[in-house]
Amino acid sequence: MECTIKWLDGMSFIAETGTGHLVAMDGAPEAGGRNLAPRPMELMLAGAGGCTAFDVVLILKRGRHDVRGCSVRLEAERAESDPKVFTRIRFIYTITGCKLKPEAVERAIHLSAEKYCSASIMLAKTAEITHDFEIVEAG
């Protein structure tokens, strides 16, 4: 896996991933940025959310559960001094489907958290991570 980051101007950067996708990043105005794109740490959080959402949907589908939607909201706290690593992250899942069993959803989240989601497992080295979920019956 590889990625190339190029400085554009001010505190704006563009990342080109090894698969050829572009991601913009920018800093806060007080740090010289123009607030045109997410901060790098926001992208780390988004990456962890995307990683676990991918896992949970895949695990439920492979288990032949009728999953119709999945969203993950992340609430994070960072250290007050440098390095300002994440110290707490709460993952809040909303899983939509037909007749989904809470045990199946909980198992999928657990497998993601403990075995498959490299991003959140890596962040767990500095952060206390918790998981909550709700199931919404598809109508």
N, C-alpha and C positions, 0 to 999 in steps of 0.2 A: 504494500500500500504506500502511496506517496501523495504529496500535496505541495504545491508551490504557491507562496504568498508574495504578492507584489504590492509595493507601496504606490499609491496613486498620487495623493497630495494631502496636505494637512495631516489628519490622522486617519485617512481612509485607505483601506487595503482591499485587494481582491484575491481570493483563494481560487486556484484551479486544482480540482481534485484529479487523482490519477485516472478517473473515468471520464474526465473532460468536462465536468460540471463547474460552474462558477458560483461563488458565494461572496457577497460583499460584506465588509465589516467597517465600522466607523467608531470613533470615540465620542465621548460626551463633550459638549462645548467647553466646559471648564478644563478639559484636557487637550484642547486644540482641535477637537473634532467638530463636525457639522451635524451630527445626529441623523445621518442619512441611511444608516443600516444598523443591524444589531451589533452589540458589543461581543467580543470573542467569548467572554464567559457566558453570555446569553446563549450563544451557539452551542457551548458545551452542555448546558442544561437542556436545550432543545434536542441535541443529539442523544442524550440519555433518555429523554421522553420518547423520541422516535424509535430508539432501539428496543425499549421495553414494549411499546405498543405493537411493533412488528412481531415480537416474540409471542405476546399474548394472543393476538389474532391468529397467528400461524398454529400455535398449540391448540387453541379451541377449534379451528377448522380441521386440523388433523384428527382431533377427537370426535369429529362429525357433529359438533355442537352448532346450532343455528345462530351464529353470531352475525349481527347486521351492522354494528357500529362500535367504535372504540375511540374514546378520547382520554387523554391523560393530562391533568393539570399538575404542574410542579410548583411547589412553594419552597424557596431556598433561602438560607441564611449563610452569610459569609463572615469570615474572621474580620475583626476590626482593624488589625494591623497586617502589614505585608509579611508573607504572601497571603493575600486575601482569598484563601481556599474556601470551598464550601464546607460548612460545619454541620448543617442540617438540611436535609432535603425530604420533603413529603411528596410522595407520588399519590395522586388521587385519580383513580380510574372510573370512568363511566362506560359500562359495557351494555350495549343494546342487543337484544336478540329475542328469540322465541324459546320459552321454557328453559332458559339457561339455569343450571344448578349452581348455587353459590359455591359448592365444593369444587366444581370444575373451574370456575373463574379464579378462586383462591389458589388452586393448584397451578394454573397457568401463570399467575402473578408470581408465585413462589419459585417456580422453575426459572422464570425470567430473571428474578432477583438473585437467585443462588447459583444458577448454572449457565445461562445463555447470554444475558445482557452484559457484554464486556464493558460498555460505557458506565452503567450504574455500579457494577462491581468494582471498577476502577475508582469511581468517586467515593465509594464506601470506605476507601482507605483513609479519607480525611473527614467524611461526613457521616453523621448518624442518619440512617435512611429508614423511613417508615412508609407503609403502603396502606391505603384505604381504597375501598371500591364500593360502587353501587351498581345494581343491575336494573336496567330499564326494559320492561317488556315491550317488544315491538308491536305496533298496532296496525 
